């Protein structure tokens, strides 16, 4: 029965698919570039730097917006993970053995929302920055009392990997590989620290929607945004791609391994890896269950600041479980 429903759903998704359209996409010319960081201070999961070759592809010029996701949902009836009943048995597989089951009042549809700590407390406990908010989802980014009515041109958030994939399939596109994403972020440079070049931004800059002030307890909002910003609010990179740094993290198709570049790089060979699609398994030593399946996210978000993670750098990478949706995770699509 479940299999039949799954097939029926996928048929509905494909039958409702619009024709592929590149009018809102940017052509990224295939080339060889240096993937990964050569900066000794950057995290080890960005090393070693290695040569990669990608073929030509098209990429969405912006992150997928609330308006675009709304069209998809209306066409297909799709329900995001954050809107579905919570299954403790699935969660249990991603937490240490023996973890007690949360109260039923918390096992309700919802998502994780960032809480700005009280100014001056400088709370270092990351778990205190986020809370599970029942009713938080792409339609209600901060919870049931919030709305996207005035944010239709903002990137859609609280989108899990599955939710992003469903949209991409419907649109006749796919999620980018990590290599494609980094190639596009470099915007033609052989190697660069940021999508706009090597100039280090400060709080007076308006190069991207990133945290300004003192992280995590004071955002001066000098750029005008506490959370997400409308797409195209900041200057595009040289390829014409917007928000390749900041605003929201973006899903990539690759599985995440902290040692992916060590495992996959050609070692002493100067021959580039051609169109790499990532490792075959996940591994994150910082996770309570290191082998939990995760996919790569790229680009950083409005919560990134140099004093904490500086993840708006071109080479910065993280992994999230595919059922994770948060207030700062979205996506964009590509096609060949």
Residue pairs with C-beta under 8 A, 6 or more apart in sequence:
12 76
12 77
13 76
13 78
13 166
13 169
13 170
14 169
14 170
16 75
16 76
16 170
17 169
17 170
17 171
17 172
18 170
18 171
18 172
19 172
20 171
20 172
20 173
20 335
22 58
22 335
24 60
24 61
24 62
25 58
25 59
25 60
25 61
25 334
25 335
26 58
26 59
26 60
26 61
26 184
26 239
26 240
26 241
27 56
27 57
27 58
28 54
28 56
28 57
28 58
28 59
28 180
28 183
28 184
28 239
29 56
30 53
30 54
30 55
30 56
30 57
31 53
31 54
31 183
32 51
32 52
32 53
32 272
33 51
33 52
33 54
33 182
33 183
33 186
33 189
33 190
33 191
34 49
34 50
34 51
34 52
34 190
34 191
35 49
35 50
35 51
35 52
35 179
35 182
35 183
35 261
35 315
36 46
36 47
36 48
36 49
36 50
36 261
36 315
37 43
37 46
37 47
37 49
37 313
37 315
38 49
38 191
39 193
42 313
42 315
42 316
43 316
44 258
45 258
45 259
45 260
45 261
45 317
46 261
46 315
46 316
46 317
47 261
47 262
48 261
48 262
48 265
49 191
49 261
50 261
50 265
50 266
50 272
50 273
51 266
51 270
51 271
51 272
51 273
52 179
52 182
52 183
52 272
52 273
52 274
52 276
53 272
53 273
53 274
53 275
54 177
54 179
54 180
54 183
54 274
54 275
55 275
55 336
56 336
57 176
57 180
57 334
57 335
57 336
58 334
58 335
58 336
59 176
59 180
59 184
59 241
59 332
59 333
59 334
60 173
60 332
60 333
60 334
61 236
61 240
61 241
61 242
62 155
62 231
62 232
62 241
62 242
62 243
62 332
63 155
63 156
63 231
63 242
63 243
63 247
63 248
63 250
63 330
63 331
63 332
64 155
64 156
64 164
64 167
64 330
64 331
64 332
64 333
65 152
65 153
65 154
65 155
65 156
65 231
66 138
66 148
66 151
66 152
66 153
66 154
66 155
66 156
67 152
67 153
68 156
68 167
69 138
69 156
69 159
69 167
70 152
72 78
72 166
72 167
72 170
72 171
75 170
76 166
76 170
78 163
78 166
78 167
78 170
80 137
80 138
80 158
80 159
80 160
80 163
80 325
81 160
81 162
81 163
81 323
81 325
82 109
82 110
82 111
82 136
82 137
82 138
82 158
82 160
82 325
83 109
83 137
84 109
85 109
86 107
86 108
86 109
86 110
88 101
88 102
88 107
90 323
92 99
92 101
93 289
93 292
94 289
94 292
94 321
95 288
95 289
96 288
96 289
101 107
105 134
106 132
106 134
108 134
108 135
109 134
109 135
109 137
110 132
110 133
110 134
110 135
110 136
110 137
110 143
111 132
111 133
111 136
111 137
111 158
111 325
111 326
111 327
112 130
112 131
112 132
112 133
112 136
112 324
112 325
112 326
112 327
113 130
113 131
113 133
113 136
113 141
113 142
113 143
113 326
113 327
114 129
114 130
114 303
114 326
114 327
114 328
115 128
115 129
115 130
115 131
116 216
116 217
116 218
116 219
117 123
117 128
117 129
117 216
117 217
118 217
119 214
119 217
119 218
120 217
121 217
122 217
123 129
123 216
123 217
129 216
130 326
133 142
133 143
134 143
134 144
135 143
135 144
136 142
136 143
136 144
136 146
136 158
136 327
137 158
137 325
138 148
138 156
138 157
138 158
138 159
138 163
138 325
139 147
139 148
140 146
140 147
140 148
141 148
141 151
141 157
141 158
141 227
141 228
141 327
142 327
148 154
151 228
151 230
153 230
153 231
154 228
154 229
154 230
154 231
155 228
155 231
155 243
155 247
155 248
155 330
156 330
157 228
157 248
157 325
157 326
157 327
157 328
157 329
157 330
158 325
158 326
158 327
158 329
159 251
159 325
159 329
159 330
159 331
160 322
160 323
160 324
160 325
161 251
161 295
161 320
161 322
161 323
161 324
162 322
162 323
163 325
164 175
164 251
164 330
164 331
165 174
165 175
167 331
167 333
168 174
168 175
168 331
168 333
171 333
172 335
173 333
173 334
173 335
174 253
174 333
174 334
174 335
175 251
175 252
175 253
175 331
175 333
175 334
176 184
176 250
176 252
176 253
176 332
176 333
176 334
177 252
177 253
177 254
177 275
177 276
177 277
177 278
178 252
178 253
178 254
178 276
178 278
178 296
178 298
178 317
179 273
179 275
179 276
180 252
180 334
181 250
181 252
181 298
181 299
182 298
182 314
182 315
184 239
184 241
184 244
185 195
185 237
185 241
185 244
185 245
185 298
185 299
185 314
186 192
186 195
186 314
187 195
187 237
187 238
187 239
187 241
187 244
188 238
188 239
189 197
192 198
192 314
193 200
193 313
193 314
193 315
194 200
194 201
194 207
194 245
194 312
194 313
194 314
195 237
195 241
195 244
195 245
195 314
196 207
196 235
196 237
196 245
200 306
201 207
201 208
201 210
201 306
203 212
203 213
203 220
203 222
204 222
206 222
206 223
206 234
207 234
207 235
207 245
208 234
208 243
208 245
208 246
208 247
208 312
209 223
209 225
209 228
209 229
209 233
209 234
209 243
209 246
209 247
209 301
209 302
210 245
210 246
210 300
210 301
210 302
210 304
210 305
210 312
211 219
211 302
211 303
211 304
211 305
211 308
212 219
212 220
212 221
212 222
212 223
212 305
213 219
213 220
213 221
213 222
213 305
214 307
215 303
215 305
215 307
215 308
216 303
216 308
219 226
223 229
223 234
225 233
225 302
226 302
227 302
227 327
227 328
228 247
228 248
228 302
228 328
229 247
229 302
231 242
231 243
231 247
232 242
234 242
234 243
234 246
236 242
237 244
243 299
244 299
245 299
245 300
245 312
245 313
245 314
246 299
246 300
246 301
246 302
246 304
246 312
247 299
247 301
247 302
247 330
248 299
248 301
248 302
248 328
248 329
248 330
249 297
249 298
249 299
249 300
249 301
249 311
249 318
249 320
249 328
249 329
249 330
250 297
250 298
250 299
250 329
250 330
250 331
250 332
251 295
251 296
251 297
251 329
251 330
251 331
252 278
252 295
252 296
252 297
252 298
253 277
253 278
253 295
253 296
254 260
254 277
254 278
254 279
254 295
254 296
255 278
255 279
255 280
255 281
255 282
255 293
255 294
255 295
255 296
256 278
256 282
256 283
256 284
256 294
256 295
256 296
256 317
256 318
256 319
256 320
257 263
257 278
257 279
257 281
257 282
257 283
257 284
257 319
258 283
258 284
258 285
258 286
258 319
259 283
260 278
260 279
263 279
264 273
264 276
264 278
264 279
265 273
266 272
266 273
278 296
281 291
282 291
282 292
282 293
282 294
282 319
283 290
283 291
284 290
284 292
284 294
284 319
287 294
292 321
293 321
293 322
294 319
294 320
294 321
294 322
295 319
295 320
295 322
296 317
296 318
296 319
297 317
297 318
297 319
297 320
297 329
298 316
298 317
299 311
299 312
299 316
300 309
300 310
300 311
300 312
300 313
300 316
301 311
301 328
301 329
302 328
303 328
304 310
304 311
304 312
309 316
310 316
311 318
320 326
320 329
